[in-house]
Amino acid sequence: MSLHAESAPRATPPEAEAPDHVLLSAEGLFHRWPKQTTPVLDQVTLSLRAGEVTWVGGRNGVGKTTMLRVLAGILIPQQGTVRLQGMDPEKDRGDYQRALGFLSAGDRGLHARMRVAQHLDYWARLAYIPRQERRPRVEMALEAFALSPMAGQRVDRLSQGWRQRVRLAMAFLHDPAVVLLDEPRNSLDDDGYAVLGDQVRAAATRGAAVLWCSPRGEDRVIEFDQSFSLNDGVLEATS
């Protein structure tokens, strides 16, 4: 099933659902870390359009996570601009974050002692989902990521694969206009990977833009609308 429901629209809906409608744009992004001579981002320009799934690849350490943090408004680049539905990540921080779903790499963002359903409810509150919609939204997320049997378990007692599913459910929970995924397949078994593919396709079908970053191309469950490679700070189209 999909997380999308008519009774629970995303926080900031796109102005249009047309495939060529740009939801998130980045222009001329430049960032160099202190004591490094090579920029991690060098004039990176990227457009994420409604209904499309974009892949960005590149070996570990080339800057994919840095780029995602810039797109998510967590890191401000030294040069360049990012806009999500016309919003500035600094001036419109609250609305910007509510329109965004972000899965960071690693095992971040989880409160170990919370139970799975409790954790998703807490996240729904942070996303400003109306009170009457929180429970059905959490139940849909549990079902969508096959987490219902784990609803009452504490997060710190789950395997890495199930913890990854919880983090993915958080990223998709509030029906965001743009979803940014940093190595989303990590720790997932084949069933989890298939579930992820279903939710990525469902998000694109409802008009969201999805960006998937990983070191290598993915197979079987994902078909990308555009693909790029990030090397030495330069983003280049690969198809």
Long-range contacts (C-beta under 8 A, 24 or more apart in sequence): 1-140, 1-143, 1-144, 2-144, 2-198, 2-199, 2-202, 2-203, 2-205, 2-206, 3-137, 3-140, 3-141, 3-144, 3-172, 3-173, 3-175, 3-199, 3-202, 3-203, 4-175, 4-202, 4-203, 4-206, 5-136, 5-137, 5-140, 5-175, 7-133, 7-136, 8-129, 8-133, 8-136, 8-137, 8-175, 9-175, 10-99, 10-174, 10-175, 10-176, 10-177, 10-208, 11-95, 11-98, 11-99, 11-127, 11-128, 11-174, 11-175, 11-176, 11-177, 12-85, 12-87, 12-95, 12-98, 12-99, 12-177, 13-177, 14-50, 14-85, 14-177, 14-207, 15-85, 16-50, 17-50, 17-51, 17-207, 18-50, 18-51, 19-49, 19-50, 19-51, 19-52, 20-49, 20-50, 21-49, 21-50, 22-47, 22-48, 22-49, 22-50, 23-48, 23-49, 23-50, 23-84, 23-85, 23-177, 23-178, 23-208, 23-209, 24-48, 24-71, 24-82, 24-83, 24-84, 24-85, 24-178, 24-209, 24-211, 25-82, 25-83, 26-70, 26-71, 26-80, 26-81, 26-82, 27-80, 27-81, 28-79, 28-80, 28-81, 29-67, 29-70, 29-77, 29-79, 29-80, 29-82, 30-77, 30-78, 30-79, 30-80, 31-66, 31-70, 31-75, 31-77, 31-78, 31-79, 32-78, 38-232, 38-233, 39-233, 40-66, 40-233, 41-66, 41-67, 41-70, 41-77, 41-80, 41-233, 42-232, 42-233, 42-234, 43-80, 43-234, 44-80, 44-230, 44-233, 44-234, 44-235, 45-235, 46-71, 46-228, 46-235, 48-178, 48-209, 48-210, 48-211, 49-209, 49-225, 50-207, 50-208, 50-209, 51-204, 51-205, 51-207, 51-208, 51-209, 52-204, 52-209, 52-210, 52-225, 52-226, 53-200, 53-201, 53-204, 53-210, 53-211, 53-212, 53-222, 53-223, 53-224, 53-225, 54-209, 54-210, 54-211, 54-212, 54-224, 54-225, 54-226, 54-227, 54-228, 55-211, 55-212, 55-213, 55-214, 55-217, 55-218, 55-222, 55-224, 55-226, 55-227, 55-228, 56-211, 56-212, 56-213, 56-227, 56-228, 56-229, 56-230, 56-235, 57-213, 57-214, 57-215, 57-216, 57-217, 57-227, 57-228, 57-229, 57-230, 57-238, 58-215, 58-229, 58-230, 58-231, 59-215, 59-231, 60-215, 62-230, 62-231, 62-232, 62-233, 63-230, 63-233, 64-182, 64-213, 64-214, 64-230, 65-104, 65-105, 65-182, 65-213, 67-213, 67-230, 67-235, 68-102, 68-104, 68-180, 68-182, 68-211, 68-213, 69-104, 71-180, 71-211, 72-100, 72-102, 72-180, 73-97, 73-100, 84-177, 84-178, 85-177, 98-127, 98-128, 98-174, 98-176, 99-176, 99-177, 99-178, 100-176, 100-177, 100-178, 100-179, 100-180, 101-170, 101-171, 101-172, 101-173, 101-174, 101-176, 101-178, 101-179, 101-180, 102-171, 102-179, 102-180, 103-167, 103-168, 103-170, 103-171, 103-179, 103-180, 103-181, 103-182, 103-184, 104-182, 105-182, 105-183, 105-186, 107-160, 107-163, 107-167, 109-167, 109-170, 110-155, 110-163, 110-166, 110-167, 111-155, 112-154, 112-155, 112-156, 113-154, 113-155, 113-156, 114-154, 114-155, 115-151, 115-152, 115-153, 115-154, 115-155, 116-142, 116-147, 116-150, 116-151, 116-152, 116-153, 116-154, 116-155, 116-158, 116-166, 117-142, 117-151, 117-152, 119-155, 119-166, 119-170, 120-166, 120-169, 120-170, 120-173, 123-170, 123-173, 123-174, 124-173, 124-174, 127-173, 127-174, 129-173, 129-174, 137-173, 137-174, 138-173, 141-169, 141-172, 141-173, 142-169, 144-169, 144-172, 144-195, 144-198, 144-199, 145-169, 145-195, 145-199, 146-191, 146-192, 146-195, 159-187, 160-187, 161-187, 161-188, 161-189, 161-192, 163-187, 164-188, 164-192, 165-192, 165-195, 168-196, 168-199, 172-199, 172-203, 175-206, 175-208, 176-208, 177-207, 177-208, 177-209, 178-208, 178-209, 178-210, 178-211, 179-203, 179-208, 179-209, 179-210, 179-211, 180-211, 180-213, 181-210, 181-211, 181-212, 181-213, 182-213, 183-213, 183-214, 183-215, 184-212, 184-214, 185-214, 185-218, 193-220, 193-221, 194-221, 196-221, 197-221, 197-222
